[in-house]
Amino acid sequence: MQALPIFMNITNRRCVVIGGGEVASRKVAMLLKANAAISLYSPDLCHELQALAEAKQITYIKANFDTSQLTDACLVIAATDIEAVNIAVSNAAKVQNIPVNVVDSPALCTFTMASIVERSPIVIAISSEGNAPVLARYIRTKIETMLPTGYGKIAGIAGEFRDKVKAKFATTQQRRIFWEGVLQGPIVERILSGQEAAARKSLDALLSDNAEATHHGEVYLVGGGPGDPDLLTFRALRLMQQCDVCVYDKLVSPEVMELVRRDAELIYVGKSRDQHTLPQEEINDLLAKLALQGKRVLRLKGGDPFIFGRGGEEIETLMEHGVPFQVVPGITAANGVSSYAGIPLTHRDYAQACLFITGHLKNGTIDLDWVAMSRPRQTVVIYMGLVGLAQICQQLIAHGVPSDMPCAVIQQGTTQRQRVVTATLLDLAEKVAEAGMKPPCLTIIGEVVKLREKLNWFEPSANAVNLKDIADE
């Protein structure tokens, strides 16, 4: 290590920037985040810096560089495109023992600006000591994807309870063990999901020897998206990696299931039309039962939990039992599958509205709102409509939808096993049957389907293997 990484408090302290271009603007932005009092010297300014000067966020002096400009500065940054000026700034700062950074010139610097991951008050700095700044930024990007934005809130609340923890535990080791338990438990998840009041209440309970709070589990209601694991949210992936039990549906793709924590208990509760491994009421009770045993329960659903995912029914039961939970939205099938099929759901020339419909009701019938589904200049997306597809098409035609309305049925959309059948409303059911399409499928009806031939971009592998089919054999 050739440079000592330190964090310097520059709040309200004079920091000098020499230069007025875009590079200087980026450095000024970083200094402003640290609440520095910035004096900037340059013959002219770029648009961004001009706006900051007019807003009195920086002090701008229109001038060429002079050594007197560095008087009383706590640090200096040279960001001009004139090498002679940069060298002069570096030399003058060194004579006055002021830390100096010259952009893209490590030999002229006494300190370098790191790539920052900011979760204030948590700040992570990555430096290549000026050798490979692009690599440092790449590493920063990797860390950004792994570190939830709510970690700053965790640090803030930990600060609030610091004195209480000191009063409760006499030794550093006891305090360390306490905080390690907190950071690996449900309290952190409550903070990250925005339930800060509940987190504070749980911390108070822990410090008051409330045994119940230390053994309470939690349910994560997570949308697994339409199938492609790359469409998972950061939060979904994090919770999938830390659950004790995973209760999952048939519509969760095998690729997504591969990302669930390896040693988690897996409980399959998949449902098909008229075939339920467990009735919904028993699933609701199972989630509450597992959480009350102190387990972290991942309820993993295909698509989004609140769009035909019965998530609302499940959290009603959890609330009745006082079980903590959080809901993580997922990309619903309508968005993901239509995008991968090259079919925009809305388009100024074809559709100004989009209607999501479930293909069968709770009682198993297909008595849908045909009038609403038959309105012009809209796209109709039907979930779970494969079994009653012929009747749906007939009813729409009977309610005034043109028989030549473009339609598409997409099977296992967003995955390498995606198949698409396009047709008109008149012959859709026949073509889907001829193609041997099987659930899970999504049906799209509307003029926007015309755009598929032009906008289709996703090419699934012809040799893709269905991992679940292999597992079922």
C-alpha positions in Angstrom: 0.0 0.0 0.0 1.6 3.2 -1.2 -1.1 5.6 0.1 -2.8 5.8 3.4 -6.6 5.9 3.0 -8.1 8.5 5.3 -11.4 10.4 5.6 -10.9 14.2 6.0 -13.6 16.4 7.6 -13.8 19.5 5.3 -17.2 20.8 6.5 -17.2 24.6 6.1 -13.5 24.6 5.4 -12.0 26.4 2.5 -11.2 24.1 -0.5 -9.8 25.6 -3.7 -10.5 24.4 -7.2 -8.5 25.6 -10.1 -10.4 25.1 -13.4 -13.9 25.8 -14.7 -14.7 22.9 -17.1 -16.6 19.6 -16.8 -13.9 17.8 -14.9 -13.8 20.6 -12.4 -17.6 20.4 -12.1 -17.4 16.7 -11.1 -14.8 17.5 -8.4 -16.9 20.4 -7.1 -19.9 18.1 -6.9 -18.0 15.7 -4.7 -16.7 18.5 -2.4 -20.3 19.9 -2.1 -21.5 16.5 -0.8 -18.9 16.9 2.0 -20.2 20.4 2.8 -16.9 22.2 1.8 -16.7 26.0 1.4 -15.5 26.1 -2.2 -13.5 28.8 -3.9 -13.1 28.3 -7.6 -10.7 30.2 -9.8 -10.9 30.2 -13.6 -11.1 32.5 -16.6 -14.5 31.0 -17.5 -17.0 28.5 -16.3 -19.0 25.6 -17.8 -22.8 25.7 -17.6 -23.0 23.5 -14.5 -20.5 25.6 -12.5 -22.1 28.8 -13.6 -25.4 27.6 -12.2 -23.7 26.8 -8.9 -22.0 30.2 -8.7 -25.3 32.0 -9.4 -26.9 29.9 -6.7 -24.2 31.0 -4.2 -23.2 27.3 -3.7 -19.6 28.1 -4.6 -17.5 31.3 -4.6 -16.3 32.0 -8.1 -13.4 34.4 -8.9 -12.8 35.0 -12.5 -9.0 34.9 -12.7 -5.9 33.0 -13.9 -4.0 30.9 -11.3 -1.9 32.7 -8.8 -0.2 31.2 -5.7 -2.0 33.6 -3.4 -5.3 31.9 -4.2 -4.2 28.9 -2.1 -3.9 30.9 1.2 -5.7 29.2 4.1 -6.9 26.3 1.9 -7.3 22.9 3.5 -7.0 21.2 0.1 -6.5 22.1 -3.5 -7.7 20.5 -6.7 -6.3 21.4 -10.1 -8.6 20.5 -13.0 -7.4 22.5 -16.0 -6.4 21.2 -19.4 -3.2 23.3 -19.3 -0.3 21.2 -18.1 1.8 24.2 -17.1 -0.9 25.5 -14.9 -1.5 22.1 -13.2 2.2 21.8 -12.5 2.3 25.3 -11.0 -0.7 24.5 -8.8 0.9 21.3 -7.6 4.2 23.0 -6.8 2.6 25.9 -4.9 0.4 23.6 -2.8 3.4 21.4 -1.9 5.4 24.4 -0.8 2.5 25.4 1.5 2.0 21.8 2.7 -1.5 21.8 1.4 -2.9 18.4 0.1 -3.2 18.7 -3.7 -4.9 16.6 -6.3 -4.2 17.1 -10.0 -6.8 15.3 -12.1 -5.3 12.4 -14.2 -1.7 13.3 -13.1 -0.8 11.0 -10.2 2.8 12.2 -10.1 1.6 15.7 -9.3 -0.7 14.6 -6.5 -0.2 14.3 -2.8 -3.7 12.7 -2.5 -6.0 11.1 -5.0 -9.8 11.1 -5.2 -11.3 7.7 -4.6 -14.4 6.2 -6.3 -17.1 6.5 -3.7 -20.0 4.2 -2.6 -22.1 6.5 -0.4 -24.6 5.2 2.1 -24.1 8.1 4.5 -23.0 7.9 7.2 -21.4 4.8 5.7 -18.9 5.7 3.0 -16.7 3.3 1.1 -13.8 4.6 -1.0 -12.0 2.6 -3.6 -8.6 3.7 -4.9 -6.1 2.3 -7.4 -3.6 4.9 -6.2 -4.1 6.7 -9.5 -3.1 3.7 -11.7 -6.4 2.4 -12.9 -9.3 4.8 -12.1 -11.6 3.0 -14.5 -11.0 -0.3 -12.7 -11.8 1.5 -9.4 -15.1 2.7 -10.8 -15.9 -0.8 -12.0 -15.3 -2.2 -8.5 -17.5 0.6 -7.1 -20.3 -0.5 -9.4 -20.0 -4.1 -8.2 -20.3 -2.9 -4.6 -23.2 -0.7 -5.4 -25.2 -3.7 -6.6 -24.5 -5.6 -3.4 -25.1 -2.9 -0.8 -28.7 -1.8 -0.2 -29.3 1.9 -0.2 -30.9 1.6 3.3 -27.6 0.8 5.0 -27.2 4.5 5.8 -30.5 4.3 7.8 -29.1 1.3 9.7 -26.1 3.2 10.7 -28.2 6.2 11.7 -30.5 4.1 13.9 -27.5 2.3 15.4 -26.1 5.7 16.3 -29.3 6.6 18.1 -29.1 3.5 20.2 -25.4 3.6 20.9 -25.6 5.1 24.4 -28.4 2.7 25.4 -26.3 -0.3 24.3 -23.3 1.1 26.2 -25.5 1.4 29.3 -26.9 -2.1 28.9 -23.6 -4.0 28.1 -20.4 -3.3 30.1 -17.8 -4.6 27.8 -16.8 -4.0 24.2 -17.2 -7.8 23.4 -20.8 -7.8 24.8 -21.7 -4.8 22.7 -20.1 -6.4 19.6 -22.1 -9.6 20.1 -25.3 -7.7 20.5 -24.8 -5.6 17.3 -23.8 -8.7 15.3 -27.1 -10.4 16.4 -29.0 -7.3 15.4 -27.3 -6.9 12.0 -28.1 -10.5 11.1 -31.7 -10.5 12.3 -35.1 -9.2 11.3 -34.6 -5.7 12.7 -32.3 -4.8 9.8 -34.9 -6.0 7.3 -37.5 -3.8 8.9 -35.2 -0.8 8.4 -34.4 -1.7 4.8 -38.1 -2.1 4.0 -38.9 1.3 5.4 -40.4 0.1 8.7 -38.1 2.2 10.9 -40.6 2.8 13.7 -41.0 -1.0 14.1 -37.2 -1.4 14.1 -36.8 1.1 16.9 -39.5 -0.6 18.9 -37.8 -4.0 18.4 -34.5 -2.6 19.5 -36.0 -1.1 22.6 -37.6 -4.5 23.3 -34.2 -6.3 22.9 -32.6 -3.9 25.4 -35.5 -4.5 27.8 -34.9 -8.3 27.8 -38.1 -8.8 25.7 -37.5 -12.5 24.8 -40.4 -12.5 22.3 -38.8 -9.9 20.0 -35.6 -12.0 19.8 -37.3 -15.1 18.4 -39.8 -13.6 16.0 -39.5 -14.6 12.4 -40.6 -12.7 9.3 -42.1 -13.3 5.9 -40.6 -11.9 2.7 -43.3 -11.7 0.0 -41.1 -11.6 -3.1 -41.9 -11.2 -6.8 -39.6 -13.5 -8.8 -40.4 -11.9 -12.1 -41.5 -13.6 -15.3 -38.6 -16.1 -15.5 -35.4 -14.5 -16.5 -33.3 -14.3 -13.3 -31.6 -11.1 -14.6 -34.9 -9.3 -14.1 -34.9 -9.9 -10.3 -34.5 -6.8 -8.1 -31.5 -6.4 -5.8 -33.7 -6.7 -2.8 -35.3 -9.9 -4.1 -32.0 -11.5 -4.6 -30.7 -10.5 -1.2 -33.7 -11.9 0.6 -33.6 -15.1 -1.5 -30.0 -15.6 -0.2 -30.9 -15.3 3.5 -34.2 -17.1 3.9 -34.5 -20.2 6.1 -37.6 -21.5 4.2 -38.7 -20.9 0.7 -42.4 -21.4 -0.1 -42.6 -21.2 -3.9 -45.1 -21.4 -6.8 -45.2 -23.3 -10.1 -44.6 -20.1 -12.0 -41.2 -19.4 -10.5 -38.7 -20.4 -13.2 -36.0 -23.0 -12.4 -33.3 -20.4 -13.2 -34.7 -18.2 -10.5 -35.0 -21.1 -8.0 -31.3 -21.7 -8.5 -30.6 -18.4 -6.8 -32.4 -19.3 -3.5 -30.1 -20.0 -0.6 -28.7 -23.5 -1.0 -29.5 -24.8 2.4 -33.0 -23.3 2.7 -35.9 -25.7 3.1 -38.0 -25.7 -0.1 -41.8 -26.1 0.1 -43.6 -26.3 -3.2 -47.2 -25.0 -3.1 -47.7 -24.6 -6.9 -51.2 -24.2 -8.2 -52.6 -25.0 -11.6 -56.2 -24.5 -12.7 -58.3 -26.9 -10.6 -55.1 -28.5 -9.2 -53.8 -27.0 -5.9 -51.0 -28.6 -4.0 -52.3 -26.7 -1.0 -55.5 -24.6 -0.9 -54.8 -20.9 -0.6 -56.1 -20.7 2.9 -53.6 -23.4 4.0 -50.8 -21.5 2.3 -51.7 -18.4 4.3 -51.7 -20.3 7.5 -48.4 -22.1 6.6 -46.6 -18.8 6.2 -47.7 -17.5 9.6 -46.9 -20.8 11.3 -43.3 -20.9 9.9 -42.7 -17.3 10.8 -44.0 -17.8 14.4 -41.4 -20.6 14.7 -38.8 -17.9 14.3 -38.0 -18.6 10.7 -37.2 -16.2 7.9 -39.8 -17.3 5.3 -39.4 -16.4 1.6 -42.8 -16.5 -0.2 -41.5 -16.6 -3.8 -44.0 -15.9 -6.5 -43.8 -15.7 -10.3 -44.2 -12.1 -11.6 -45.5 -9.7 -9.0 -47.1 -10.7 -5.7 -49.9 -8.2 -6.0 -50.9 -8.8 -9.6 -52.9 -12.0 -9.7 -50.5 -13.4 -7.1 -52.8 -13.5 -4.1 -50.3 -11.6 -2.1 -53.0 -9.5 -0.6 -54.8 -12.5 0.8 -51.6 -13.8 2.3 -50.6 -10.7 4.1 -54.1 -10.3 5.6 -53.4 -13.6 7.4 -50.0 -12.5 8.5 -51.4 -9.3 9.9 -54.0 -11.2 11.9 -51.2 -13.3 13.5 -49.0 -10.3 14.1 -46.2 -11.6 11.8 -43.8 -9.0 10.4 -43.5 -9.0 6.7 -42.3 -7.1 3.7 -43.4 -7.0 0.1 -40.9 -6.9 -2.8 -42.5 -6.1 -6.1 -41.4 -8.0 -9.2 -41.7 -7.4 -12.9 -45.1 -8.8 -13.7 -45.6 -11.1 -16.7 -47.4 -8.5 -18.7 -44.4 -6.1 -18.7 -41.6 -8.7 -18.9 -43.1 -11.1 -21.4 -44.5 -8.5 -23.7 -41.1 -6.7 -23.8 -39.3 -10.0 -24.6 -41.9 -10.7 -27.3 -41.3 -7.3 -29.0 -44.8 -6.1 -28.2 -45.2 -2.7 -26.5 -48.4 -2.7 -24.4 -49.1 0.9 -25.3 -48.3 2.9 -28.4 -49.5 6.4 -29.5 -50.7 5.0 -32.8 -52.5 1.9 -31.5 -53.3 1.8 -27.8 -53.8 4.4 -25.1 -54.8 2.0 -22.4 -53.9 -1.4 -21.1 -56.2 -3.9 -19.3 -54.9 -6.8 -17.2 -57.4 -9.7 -16.9 -57.2 -13.1 -15.2 -58.5 -15.8 -17.6 -60.7 -17.4 -15.0 -62.4 -16.2 -11.8 -62.2 -17.5 -8.3 -65.2 -19.8 -8.9 -63.5 -21.3 -12.0 -65.8 -19.6 -14.5 -64.9 -17.4 -17.5 -67.6 -14.9 -16.9 -65.4 -11.9 -17.5 -66.2 -8.2 -18.1 -66.6 -8.6 -21.9 -67.7 -5.0 -22.4 -64.6 -3.5 -20.8 -62.4 -6.0 -22.7 -64.0 -5.0 -26.0 -63.3 -1.3 -25.9 -61.3 0.1 -28.9 -57.7 1.5 -28.8 -56.5 -0.6 -25.9 -54.4 -3.7 -25.2 -55.8 -6.6 -23.3 -53.4 -8.9 -21.5 -54.8 -12.1 -20.2 -53.1 -14.1 -17.5 -54.0 -17.8 -17.1 -56.3 -17.8 -20.1 -55.1 -20.8 -22.1 -57.8 -23.2 -21.1 -60.7 -20.9 -22.0 -59.0 -19.3 -24.9 -61.5 -20.4 -27.5 -64.5 -19.1 -25.4 -62.6 -15.8 -24.7 -62.1 -15.2 -28.4 -65.7 -16.0 -29.3 -67.0 -13.7 -26.6 -64.8 -10.8 -27.7 -65.9 -11.1 -31.3 -69.5 -11.3 -30.1 -69.0 -8.1 -28.2 -67.8 -6.2 -31.2 -64.0 -6.8 -31.4 -63.0 -7.2 -35.0 -62.3 -10.9 -35.8 -59.0 -9.9 -37.5 -57.7 -8.2 -34.4 -54.0 -9.2 -34.0 -53.3 -11.5 -31.0 -50.3 -13.3 -29.5 -49.8 -16.1 -27.0 -46.4 -16.3 -25.4 -45.3 -19.4 -23.6 -42.5 -19.3 -20.9 -41.8 -15.7 -21.8 -38.4 -14.1 -21.0 -36.7 -17.5 -20.7 -34.6 -19.4 -23.3 -37.7 -21.6 -23.8 -39.9 -18.8 -25.0 -42.3 -19.5 -27.8 -44.7 -17.1 -29.5 -47.8 -17.7 -31.6 -49.4 -14.8 -33.4 -52.7 -14.9 -35.1 -56.0 -13.1 -35.4 -58.8 -13.3 -32.8 -60.7 -15.6 -35.3 -58.0 -18.3 -35.5 -55.9 -17.8 -32.4 -57.3 -20.7 -30.4 -56.8 -23.1 -33.4 -53.2 -22.0 -34.0 -52.3 -22.2 -30.3 -53.7 -25.8 -30.1 -51.8 -26.8 -33.3 -48.6 -25.4 -31.7 -49.2 -27.5 -28.6 -48.8 -24.5 -26.3 -48.8 -25.2 -22.6 -48.9 -23.1 -19.4 -47.5 -20.8 -18.3 -48.7 -18.6 -21.2 -49.7 -15.0 -21.5 -52.2 -13.8 -24.1 -52.0 -10.3 -25.7 -54.9 -8.9 -27.8 -54.6 -5.6 -29.6 -53.3 -3.6 -32.5 -49.9 -3.4 -30.8 -49.3 -7.0 -31.7 -48.7 -5.8 -35.3 -45.4 -4.4 -34.1 -43.9 -7.7 -33.1 -42.5 -8.5 -36.5 -40.7 -5.1 -36.6 -39.6 -4.9 -32.9 -38.8 -8.5 -32.0 -35.3 -8.5 -30.5 -35.1 -11.6 -28.2 -33.9 -14.8 -29.7 -34.1 -17.7 -27.3 -31.8 -20.6 -27.8 -33.2 -23.4 -30.0 -31.4 -25.9 -27.8 -32.6 -24.6 -24.4 -33.2 -27.3 -21.8 -36.0 -27.0 -19.3 -34.4 -27.7 -16.0 -37.7 -28.3 -14.3 -38.8 -30.8 -16.9 -35.6 -32.8 -16.2 -36.2 -32.6 -12.5 -39.8 -33.9 -12.9 -38.7 -36.9 -14.9 
